[in-house]
Structures are given as structure tokens and as C-alpha cells.
Amino acid sequence: MRGLGVTGGAGLAYGAMSTIGLAPSAAAAPKRFQSPAMADLIGRVEGSPKVVVLGGGPAGLCSAYELQKAGYAVTILEARQRPGGRVWSIRGGAEETDLNGETQKCTFSDGHFYNIGATRIPQSHITMDYCKELGVELQTFGNQNANTLVNYKSSTALNQQSVSYRAAKADTYGYMSELLQKAASRGALDDVLTPDDKDALSEFLSSFGDLSDDGRYIGSTRRGYSSEPGAGLNFGDETKPYGMSDVIQSGIGRNFSFEFGYDQAMLMFSPVGGMDRIYYAFSDAIGEDNIVYGAEVTALNNTSGGATVEYAKGGAVESISADYVICTIPPALVTRLDNNLPAEVLLALKAAKATPSGKLGIEYSRRWWETDERIYGGASNTDMDISQIMFPYDHYNSDRGVVVAYYNTGKRHQAFESLTHKQRLAKAVAEGSMIHGDKYTKDISSSFSGSWRRTKYSESAWVSWEGAGDSHGGVATAEYSTLLKPVEHIYFAGDHLSNAIAWQHGAFTSARDVVTSIHERVTAS
């Protein structure tokens, strides 16, 4: 690349970078980043510039992986004894002491696990591309399921009554369609609809709500059956709809919009055997000799010719210098390091606010959700503190499985994070049994829980930016924008510096931006 710059000018060098995906094209609209293969790198950098990456999570591993392709010498410092950071799959043998001082050791059966961090991948995310490139096998993830349940408090007859998603949707969509049909037929929409519009709307609503010939919702086979149809004259027993007022006031449809979200719509995917399979694949590709585990960073400083990092490992303090440093450590933890970062950068880091979130996995020795309730994947939802119960999407029809007994955030998770694991389990089982009945309390063989604000080296599930509400991106606050720029030889990367906060995709896109920035800088020098 440097040779291209000398012989053909900066424009040719930049154009070559654009071709391999390491710089945006100035002549064309932005296109999807195409991860370059070794043969595509026409101008590998000379002299193997040295880059130290702080953190072996998605952003750190992705940065190192892409930089190595272009000839950089990369060392990753990771405080944990595993790759993946907050992407962590809990299996038998996993052991963790949290910031509450409690140590848990997982005793799940062989082959069983749950993802205590990232758990699903949308089809549009570049996480899918890395799975393909790294050879990580994928399977579908049941993000929603008509047979799971909703259970909400209300002042109606449906108060804390478990209702299948199937029935809740049929009744909600049915009554919505009936009401809109009535409004249109009575002239309430004549100022916005032509007669032809009204006819087309009527036809749509009849189908969407499964209305009767006279435009009423009187129930539907979409709700399901109390006894399944069979052969001969066994037509099955259809379930009866709830009253319109109860359906509207109870809010049983409050969670339907979740599956409409751009990044939550089916199909969703997850790696076979756990989400962390991606990061073990990254570490294999990068080379274990380029990753220092158990390295707890204590200092980060720019120097006249690069940057220096100090870290503690095995009771000793060590130092490493590099031409550039990519820091993917959570923002709040960076401010605790000995550093010479400018005051405005430290203030920007402090504007990233920690989000409380966590999960608890229960291994059952009987898959009652399949045998008794015909639930294969998906999640039941509630307004109790557990928020949701997620059912396994693997080992179908086997003898056991791991149910995520809660995955919650914000105040609902705060009700759990200060509890002991035993107390978390008791609360989760008590609330879960109010949704799925007494069987939820039986056949429990083991469990494991985690709270991200109480997890060392993370202390947050993800961040939100001060002044941006609970946004997962798309708000360029001053602090966010400050951290997008390098501080001399130090760069920051992570999902918190993307428009997909809390997604692996966000970490990868941030890492790629930093790789591009460093590569431009090196090839221009």
C-alpha cells in the first residue's frame, strides 16, 4: 500500500484500501464492509507495526484478526482466562466469583449450556459473515413462539392469567380488526379513505383478524385447540375468545411489537454449542501466542513515539509498548487506570452509563415445556421481575435442558442483582411457577446465575450515553463523538461506539472503523 502511494499518489493507495474494504470509497455510496482475504491485501504494511489491543471481547478480537491480515504484529491483553468478554456461554465446570463475593461453579450436564451474554444474531448483522469466515456452525434461534405464554397484572378477568401467544394474538388482532372495520363502515374515516380504499381495507381486515361475514371477531382456529383435531369425526375443540374489553384493558398484546423490531425479526440464529464458539474460533485464527490471558491492565499512557501499557499478571507487573493501542475495555473501567488521557476524554468515558442486566439458567431433568406444553424454543413474557422465561433451542426431545429462568434489565434486574444465587433461584422459580404452574418447581438438577454489573471486568451489560436516553445508538452525543477520535496513539472501540449498542455487530463495526483509521494513518506516513 505504501508502494502504491509513492508511485501513484495518495489517491491510488486510498483506492486500493477501498477495494479491500479497509477504507470507504470516495467515488461511490458506502457499501457493506467485505472482510479481506490475505490474497486481497495488495499492500501489506512494512515492518509489522505493533498494536496492543486491550480486551479479548468481540471488538478486541475482531481488531486483532483484521490487523493481522495486513501484516501488523498484534498482542491482545485479556484480564479473563477466556476469550469473548461479555459474550460468555455457561457450561459445566464454569466458575465465577462475582463482586458480591459469591463463587458459583456450574454443574450442568455435558453438552448443555446457556448464553449468559449475547444469545441471538439477526440475519443482517455482520456477525453472520464472521461465522461463515471462521467456520462457526449456526442453528436457528426461536425468538418467538406461538405456544409460549404471556402473563400480566391487570384489573380484568385476565389478571395474572397465563395466555398463549397464539390466543393473545388472535384475540388482539381480531378485535383490532373488528373495531377498525366498524369505524370505516360507519364513515369515521371518510375524510382519509375513498370508497375503493374502504373496500380494500375491509378485505384486508377480514383476513388479518379472521372476521366473520358480518365483520365481527367471534373467535378463530388461530387461537388453538383445547384438544387437537384428529382423524374421522374428531374435529378438535376450539378455544373460546376472551371478551373485547378484557383483551384491550389487560394489555396481553403489549409485547407483540418486540418481534417486529428490525434486529429481532425472525429468522434469528445462534452458534451450535454456544455463542462463545465465535470467539474461540477468533482466538484460534489469531493464535494463542498472541493473546495474554490473566493480564489485568493497570496503566495506559501515550508516549512520544507510541503508547505504553502496564498490566498485572500472576502477581507481577509487566509493561508493553506499541505503535498504537486499541482500547476495548468498558468505558467506566478505563477511567480507573493510571493514564495521561486528556480531561475531556475522561469526562466522555464517564458519560457512558452502566446498564443492569442478567440471567439465570436452570437445568431441568425433564423437558416439561415440550412434553406438557408443546413449547419448542421462544420465550414466555410477564410484567413480574423475571420479565421473561427463555426456552432452549437445542437438544429437542432429549431428557433434559437448560431454561433461562429470567433475562431482565433495569429495575427488574435490580431486584435480583444484590441477592445470593440461592435467593435469585427461589424468586425466579416462585414467579415462573405463577406462569407455568407447579411443574416449574420440580425436576431442577442445577442452576447458575449472573449479573453483569456485579461481574468483574465488565460491571455493565452494555452502556447508554448520558443525554441519549436508553438509545441503542443513533444519537451522536458530544461525549460519544469525542471517543470516536484517536487520542494520539490510543484508539477506542466497542459496541458502545456504534449504532448497534449491545450487539456483537456493533462491536465488529466499531473495530473495523478503527482498523481502517489505523491503516490509513500507517500507509500515509
C-alpha positions, 0 to 999 in steps of 0.5 A: 500500500505504501508502494502504491502511494509513492508511485501513484499518489495518495489517491491510488493507495486510498483506492486500493484500501477501498477495494479491500474494504479497509477504507470507504470509497470516495467515488461511490455510496458506502457499501457493506464492509467485505472482510479481506482475504490475505490474497486481497491485501495488495499492500501489506504494511512494512515492518509489522507495526505493533498494536496492543489491543486491550480486551479479548471481547468481540471488538478486541478480537475482531481488531486483532484478526483484521490487523493481522491480515495486513501484516501488523504484529498484534498482542491482545491483553485479556484480564479473563482466562477466556476469550469473548468478554461479555459474550460468555456461554455457561457450561459445566465446570464454569466458575465465577466469583462475582463482586458480591463475593459469591463463587458459583461453579456450574454443574450442568450436564455435558453438552448443555449450556446457556448464553449468559451474554449475547444469545441471538444474531439477526440475519443482517448483522455482520456477525453472520459473515464472521461465522461463515469466515471462521467456520462457526456452525449456526442453528436457528434461534426461536425468538418467538413462539406461538405456544409460549405464554404471556402473563400480566397484572391487570384489573380484568378477568385476565389478571395474572392469567397465563395466555398463549401467544397464539390466543393473545394474538388472535384475540388482539388482532381480531378485535383490532380488526373488528373495531377498525372495520366498524369505524370505516363502515360507519364513515369515521374515516371518510375524510382519509379513505375513498370508497375503493380504499374502504373496500380494500381495507375491509378485505384486508381486515377480514383476513388479518383478524379472521372476521366473520361475514358480518365483520365481527371477531367471534373467535378463530382456529388461530387461537388453538385447540383445547384438544387437537383435531384428529382423524374421522369425526374428531374435529378438535375443540376450539378455544373460546375468545376472551371478551373485547374489553378484557383483551384491550384493558389487560394489555396481553398484546403489549409485547407483540411489537418486540418481534417486529423490531428490525434486529429481532425479526425472525429468522434469528440464529445462534452458534451450535454449542454456544455463542462463545464458539465465535470467539474461540474460533477468533482466538484460534485464527489469531493464535494463542501466542498472541493473546495474554490471558490473566493480564489485568491492565493497570496503566495506559499512557501515550508516549512520544513515539507510541503508547505504553501499557502496564498490566498485572499478571500472576502477581507481577507487573509487566509493561508493553509498548506499541505503535498504537493501542486499541482500547476495548475495555468498558468505558467506566473501567478505563477511567480507573487506570493510571493514564495521561488521557486528556480531561475531556476524554475522561469526562466522555468515558464517564458519560457512558452509563452502566446498564443492569442486566442478567440471567439465570439458567436452570437445568431441568431433568425433564423437558416439561415445556415440550412434553406438557406444553408443546413449547419448542424454543421462544420465550414466555413474557410477564410484567413480574421481575423475571420479565421473561422465561427463555426456552432452549433451542437445542437438544429437542426431545432429549431428557433434559435442558437448560431454561433461562429462568429470567433475562431482565434489565433495569429495575427488574434486574435490580431486584435480583442483582444484590441477592445470593444465587440461592435467593435469585433461584427461589424468586425466579422459580416462585414467579415462573411457577405463577406462569407455568404452574407447579411443574416449574418447581420440580425436576431442577438438577442445577442452576447458575446465575449472573449479573453483569454489573456485579461481574468483574471486568465488565460491571455493565451489560452494555452502556447508554450515553448520558443525554441519549436516553436508553438509545441503542445508538443513533444519537451522536452525543458530544461525549460519544463523538469525542471517543470516536477520535484517536487520542494520539496513539490510543484508539477506542472501540466497542459496541458502545461506539456504534449504532448497534449498542449491545450487539456483537455487530456493533462491536465488529463495526466499531473495530473495523472503523478503527482498523481502517483509521489505523491503516490509513494513518500507517500507509500515509506516513 
